[in-house]
Amino acid sequence: MAPRKEQQIFSATLELLAAKGYEGLTVEGVAERSGVNKTTIYRWWPSKAALLAAALVEADLLALAPPDTGSLRKDLEALVNGVIALLTQPPAADVAVAALGAAVHHPELATAAQRFFADRFAGESAVFDRARRRGELRDTADPMLIMDLLVGAVWLRAVFRGLPLDDGFAAAAVATVLDGVA
C-alpha cells in the first residue's frame, strides 16, 4: 500500500477513535473517512483491533522524533515536552486517552499499547547511547526506568489528575530524576 494512503487510513482510524471511542470505531467508518474500500482495509488488517494497533505505532500523528541537542538533560526535557504535547493537545490527547481506555477492556489492544511504548523506547534509546558516549550517564543507569519516571509523571499529572503542566514542568521533572531530591 502506498505510504500516503496508509497514513490517510491511520489518520481516519485515530480521528474516529478520538471522536467515538473504541466501541464506535468501525472499519466501515474508517473506509468512508479515508476514501478507500472496506475490502482494502481488511486486506491489510484483519480486524479493527489490528488496524488500530498499526495506527497507534505507525501514524504520523503520534510520532515523536528522538531529539539530539548534545546534552542528556536537554534531550530528556525535549522528550518530556513532546509527551506533554501528545497528552495535552488535541487530537493526539484524545487518541491517547481513548486508546488507553480501550486497552483496559480489550486484551488485543493492550498488546498494541505495549508495542507502541516499545517502539517509542527503541527510538529514545539513542538519547541514552549518546549520553553514555559523552560521559553523562553511568553504564549502570537504567534508561527505561528513567523514561518511566519522566513519562509516568506526565501521564499521571495530565491524564489521571487532570492538572496543568506549566512551561517549567519538563525541566523540573528531568532535574528531579537526574539530580535527585535530597
Disulfide bonds with the S-S distance in Angstrom:
none
